Structure formats: structure tokens, C-alpha cells
Amino acid sequence: MAASLSTALDVHLTIQKSETKPPIFFTKPLRRNHSIKFNVSCNSSSTESTESLTQSPKPKTPSLSEQLKPLSATTLSSTSKEQTPLLSKPKSTWVNPTKPRRSVLSLQRQKRSPYSYNPQVRDLKLFARKLNDCDNTEEAFLVAIKEIPHQPTRENALLILNSLKFWQKTYFFFNWIKSQNLFPMETIFYNVTMKSLRFGRQFQLIEELANEMVSNEIELDNITYSTIITCAKRCNLFDKAIEWFERMYKTGLMPDEVTYSAILDVYAKSGKVEEVLSLYERGVASGWKPDPIAFSVLGKMFGEAGDYDGIRYVLQEMKSLGVRPNVVVYNTLLEAMGKAGKPGLARSLFDEMVESGLTPDEKTLTALVKIYGKARWAKDALELWERMRENGWPMDFILYNTLLNMCADIGLVEEAERLFEDMKQFEHCKPDSYSYTAMLNIYGSGGNVDKAMDLFEEMSELGVASNVMGCTCLIQCLGKARRIDDLVRVFGVSIDRGIKPDDRLCGCLLSVVSLCETSEDVDKVIACLQQANPKLVAFVQLIEDDKIGIETVKEEFRTVTRNTAVDARRPFCNCLIDICRKRNLHKRAHELLYLGTLYGLYPGLHNKTVDEWSLDVRSLSVGAAHTALEEWMGTLAKIVLREEVLPQLFLAQTGTGTHKFSQGLATAFASHVKKLAAPFRQSEEKAGCFVATREDLVSWVQSRIPSAVTS
């Protein structure tokens, strides 16, 4: 989105006075330059335009036909997707200041009905309590309603309607009142009922009541429309919310500030950024001063899109309008900074919040910790933790667990242990299942098997429920340590505790199979995998039979991947290739790599430009990376022998791994390059990158003729 974010400046021109012409001004341009059409014609050749510049017509009230124009023609921009966005600040537009611009909202909220004393209030409250206590069925309600202590009047009915807690009772009572025909049903009865239905997310019933009001010519006021729109928003029925907002405009009723903020949120959640900004600008031009909630909507919208310029725009708008951000706004903007990948600016925003005198809550601190963890700013995250302790800022389970997960991602063992012990000291924040899972992940990644097992036993003693992620971390740790008997025991205990193995756990067991040194250990792990995923075990047995053809393997491979979660398909393929290499089934390993590439499991494995060809194995396991290198070298050798055109440079990228406990794919890859005597050398400028020139590759191929490349 090409947009200027500078706050609009009022342009004042001094024009010489004329006896026949009134003074002319510029309109205030949009604060954020989007393709929004102005409603004022500036064509000097138009007679109507000339007259408007030479005369002072009386203010004209919009006609009924103008009021019934569709929303897109009155409040929203008519920008099409094909229209080129503005690349520069729009020029000011000449207008006649004596002709008022139509407002888009009402600056007054619907007034509440005046309260009057009711001597029967005690009896009615007790009766409402009885209705709340009965079952949520129409039969139970009809039995209870017979005990109503007084003849329902308008005031009595409203009092009971407002006292009912459950939407079912409210709806039943509303229909019962209508059936009695004791007094006319007014807008307020529908509004109270709709609000209760909104709490139960019953949009269909609310829409039926709204249509009933239209049919019976009962007025729909701002409260009615805002209730309909906000319920549709809660039910994620954004099209319905927009539909009712447009119907509201067609009746000539201007939305109040509550309704306006609600529809801004609807457009934002629908991803309609242009419409949000158009509505916002028109509202401000009508005299609306947005509250912090409206700015939270804008901040969240830009955050979801990762639009840093948009976030800056929100901050500048708040400053220019004199709106002081509250904690909710800061939380929204911090989350937006995280999605936009701006940890430094998030830190500055947090410091500004604290300096303004606001106390951060749990959501604030959790958002900031997540940002630091994602950016791997361990030092800043730990400094933040110390500030939390010194200032006594509120901490909850989510914040503690977020800190623990950050330590697990970065590999901060000692810091995680201190956090974990701190949690044990607090009554309201004792470690839960997710806390123990984070610690199991830390010990498992670091290969600290004894501490991981002690933690597992501690969970059993304290009655802390296990989860599949914690089980996966522990099994992976035991598998790497070759403690297969302990692995089998942990798996059995986890199954007995009700854990249902998912694809990630199955992938973990599959990777352990590739690590096993003896057939006895393989059989033990396969027995666990058989309980979790029998079809996967059948496929492992299939690929181990070298008599099975590629077409059969291809068909079964497709079936297995189709029944596997998308994010687990590539790890499955990596592990299967590793198993084949462990059993010296190199041909099958190459077939599986081919199938994985064929079905899109390795996007970006090969990249070609005019000057450079590269192999990217960062998403592969060690065995799969070795297979990919062999396959690539074989292909390059054939290209050289065919004397086809080659680029000047060849690259193989393994990456370096950002985790403290990374397995070191680069080291294993370098060892295999040496084994193949391939002409690649590690780059001095970029870690985890292997480089070869065209001359090196041609020389290597010629030196190996007539021998074939290892396969």
C-alpha cells in the first residue's frame, strides 16, 4: 500500500475580496493517501460548477432519493481493485464553504429511558430469579410463568426482561408478552431481547426480530442496529453486519459513535483497509473524535497486515487528535509491532507506555516477551523479567509459560530453571502441563536425559496432566540417548494416561527408528509406532523390500501423505529417507526424495538464475541432505557431459541454525562433500554456505570420467 502518513495540514489562502464572489477555501486532504474520490466537481467548464463559485446558495437538505443511495455512493470510496493507488499527496480541492457537507454519523448516543420507581420491584425480582432457576426449555418456562405475581404492565415487563440471565428465558418471555397483547410492543423491548440474544450469539433470531420490526413498522434505532451489527461481528458474519449497516444508511438514520466504531471493526476484520480508512476520515470530518477503542481497531488491522507505516499512522492520528492511549491500545499496538517484525520499536513503545504512568498488564508483558523471543533478543527478555519482579507487575500462567517457551527456543537452560522455581513459589502460578512441557523441551533439546526423566516422574507424583507435546519432547530426548527401554516405558505410561498420538509424535518415533543401531531396538520402537499409526508401519515395511517397484511405492506414499497433517509430511519423508540410508537402501532413498519433490514437500530445493544455481537443504534431515547432494551432483555431471550452458557460480546452502542445540547440518554436509570429493568449499563470507565455480565443477566431472557419481 503506497500511502503518505504525514498528518494533513490545513491550507489557508488569502484571496482578494470581490463583490460578486464569496471567499474560497481548500478542503482538508485525507490524512492517509488512499484512492478516495471527492464528491465536489472541479471542472471549470461546467455551468453548475461556475454558478457555485459565483453565487451563495442556501444550504440544501439531502433529498430522499439522495438519502437512499447505496452506501458505496455516500460514505465509502468507489476505488476499484484495478485503480492505481495514489503515489503522492493529493492536491486540495476547491469547494464552496457555504454548502454544508453531509455528515456520516450522529454525535449523540441514543438516550436511555427515564427511570421511575416501581413498588412491585421486589416481587418481580424474586419472580425473575425463579425464571432464571428453571430449565432452559419452553415447557419449564410455561410452567414457571404461571406464578407471575402481578399483571404485566409495560414497566413490569421491562424489569423482568432486563433481569433474565439466559437468552433462552429472555426470548421465551418476550414471545409470551407479545402473545398476551397487553400493550404495544415498542423498540425498547426488541432492543433488550436482542442484547440478550447477542450474548448467546443467536444472530438468526436477532435478524428475525429485526425483520419483524420492519414488517410491523416499529422503529429501528441506533441501539437496534448496533446490536445487530455487533452480534454479526461476534458470529464472524461480516457480510451480514455490512448489509445491516448499509440498510441503516438507506433509511436516513445516521449511526452514532458506538455503531460507527463497531462497523469499523467489521471492515477491519474483513480486510477492507480502504473502506476502513474512508469511513474513519469521513467520520472525523463530521466532528467525530475517535476513542481508544476505534484506534485499537485501526492498530489491530494494520498489525494483521504487518503494515508498520499503518501503525505509525495510528500513533500520529492519536497524537494529533489529543487521544491518550490506554493499556488496551498499547497492547494492540505492541502485538501489531510484533507481527510487523519491529522489536526495537515495540521496546520504545513499551518504554513510552511506562513513562506515561500506565502500568502494563499480563497481556502487555506477554506480547513483548513473544516479540523478544521471536527476534531472539534473550538479553532484553531477561531484563524485562527482572523489571517485572522489581516493579511487582502482574504475571500469570500465560506470561510465565511464554517466558519458558522463549527460553526453550533460544536454549537458555539456567534462566528457565530459575523461572520454573519462581513459579513453584507462587500459589496462583504453580507450573501446569504447559510449564512442564517447556522444561521437557529444554532438557530434551540439550540432551539432559536424567533431568528430563526426573521431571517426568515429578509430574506423575504431583498429578500434573501430560500432553502429547511433552511426551514427544521426552521421547525424542530418550531416542537420541539410545535409551530405548525408557522410551518404551514413557510411551506406554503416556498412552495409559489418555494421550492420543498425533503426527508429530509419530514422526518422532519414526526418527528414532532411523537412529536405532540394533534390530532389537528397531522392533521395540516399531511396536510403539504400530499402536500410534499402523499404516505408517506398513509403509516402512514396504520400502524395505527392494523387490517392490517405484509405482507401488509412489501410490502408497501418496496415501500416507494424504492422511498426514500438512506440517508433518516433510518430516515424515525426511525420516523415511534416513531409515533407507541407515539400511543401505540408497536407491530407495533417492526414490523417496524424488516423490517428496514431486508432491511439493521440498519447495525451493533447487533455484536457478542466469549467474547462479543453488541447492537449499535447510529444511532437510542429514540423510535427506546427503541424498539431495548426491542427486544434484549426478545431474550436474550429466549437464557438463552434454556440454550445456552453465552459470558461473554454484551454491549449496545448509544454514547455521539459530538454536543453541542445533544438530549441525552444516558439519554433516561438509563431511559428505569431502567424502564425494565434490568441488565445494565453505564460504568465508557466509556461514552454512558451500561455493563452487563453473571451472571447478567441469574439472571435477572430467576427473571422474568414466566413473559415475555416487548414487
Steps between C-alpha positions, in 0.01 A plus 500: 500500500659821385390759749626820651470504877560868575210663681296723268569869527229763479574724206392862541495725198444871500290595199425853397144602575254529216150648498356205310705203633504357852834395656637164383680246720676169457356186653715308744663214306488145627753421770597174332518512121271234365303508179185663635284711271391850596132583453564856379540564129789727403432528125518867417311446177189377681219752533393358833855526634532860375176596669613348831810717488317822423189470716421424863220242491309410814593176679314217334362204695572164326195368319343164578648353181843619609452349844406166348816475290706188563770531764777475243373821339474697822758401759747255347749549223419356161861395453527191284770238536634592156531870585860614546556623858616857555877530511512858629310729730166604340447865421241700689155527341308826446164505676234749588509541882134609511383158382510256793649155456276212593582339835557126525418449866307640791714630786235421761435156645141376531360626830394251763141486625447696825485286815185500709445342841299176496359377834466147360871471422577260788234247396599525134870448579418185698286375216778569248735295719256207484494526122880500491511187719265293286620284207580663167203335328179656383294246697674588828461870425125476434454325836703764686331798332166405655636621837550859383399713803350803321320579179774590249516868418749667269731587793464159669572314177814705435622442855463121468647499148810683625537263797516175301853355468461243225411587142254209478293639792512852356378376163222289655382789720507746209282269288267441796454876553417543131242222518320674790422816296501711816679802351673597175847355447747786477857523375644468851352149545668382181829664599513332842416162348756541222776585749432179689498301174828665406655361816397154380623574144153438357526716191229318307243575772615861520461543125151348516402752770646786293302397194192471720553860614521614139181310411311645797636851434675512838790746497853359491724742689878519541498249784313251281743531212812495719371184672436330165841603363699403810326161522578432134860598572523261796364222281754585224212586265672808364292516181183510709640778718583709193159426349318635807729802520411587140129447574537745787635769268226439244237586763671834561601413859851614582705254712619620837858462624446150641354369175769676301782342701336159464478521120862618483597180679289294257669651195841456665439131573379457142834632377338803331769753589391763246141497628617529862715803423225659290246461780750621757587814303135584430413451865778730621396758239147487647627595845551152646787466744603133493543333837781256594283207390482634145877542493540145631299384199729690263814377674388139491407528133844630403665247731326207330635626168847559647472862382746702707415824317138447597595457866695827487193662346287391797751643748518830313120523478462447875759766566343751260151449646621508859383147580708341774559127446385267775639156584270329250625720215863444598441124511348507153783709359765279662345191343492686169870588536576134556317395183675776308838371626603818683641393840697823550196719445294273725755555777484877449120493506505300824741748662272785390205321660678459833627860497143624444403351836308195378563163662541214251273202551559132425402541132747785455791305644406179316488685167843654563655169608369333183654777291837464674486122470421513128786744444723289730571800718584290806671783688203736465254227598694419818534869586123530460453209737716673763294818460184296554634368829630837620183692418258228605329501162223241465602158370277207414532148357506621142781750565714250695448231237581748222829579676574129540425431134728786401779347710434166330518658153827677574651225721527695829511212746604674823259788449216257433579309819487824702165588345366154569604518866341846527171356378508236771518774765175668391167352603313641202766421238620148576638314196235335284519253215632763256770611747627143537486454122724805450752359750488157334569674170801681649649186660416289195662744255811514717521122536464515879320168529521458879342839575233436239411164660499655850256760372279229352493315833424827682199555276369155596546568873329841489221381273585749224334388179728409213442619146610365166760773449677423827493129418652573158784710648586228753489217246723696264749557782501129597533395137808717444654354817419145373306426821240295317364312803425829678341627179266201483404548865428872457291430190298235683438722803395788274250283312360375832452862608278563200745668264404449137806488270496763226706527183779686680542218752492244218768696318709499817472121528586470131816706553599274792467197269762660274733538801473144635818292472357153560204317353377432855471872572334556162235241582426668836448843344302355208269334756427846649449647154262214417267618780517858379486461120471146353486629138832677543660180629364312198662757270836470680489124445408557135798724415741258668409239237723582202286279274209747520491728194495879497136519382376303801713713733367814332137399550548406866709813566218716368251323729721547806562870435131564428412363846771708672478857627656745254773619738606139574531377141852625434635372837347159419676494162830610659480219756411239238805603295716477814369147569586391146853638525546332838419166332718579194192528276646796307293446188178506704618817679541673163153380395345645816678833445359504146149428630530766767602754237225381266229556763630843603659407833830672412417836340805709425739205506647608166530862385640626171598840368716598203809541718435251780353156573439400861394206715317594822493211752407701812165322536649151459633248750865393483423186298264685266760778451764240408257345251417840350870582459567168324202551272607855414861406428385218273273738307774762467744238375258402221452866404877549478539189283226630267696828479196708585523863616590533868496803734819636652413411861351203689381521862386244757328652806463315830447793735658520843201455731399768749438261788770436758445125462488485117615163369754649260377418154786707356761278666338178377460647153865607489603145592296356214639755254848382596397136460375566147807712425254758367653835397314701767673702769347682795446869437709732715242777472183305581476218753318185392561571132714285267629651175639360173584668168419375153865419438518299825193298406616425144843395628338272761280327240789447260711351776230242576445379144418222433391428861148594598399730777418325827132420517 
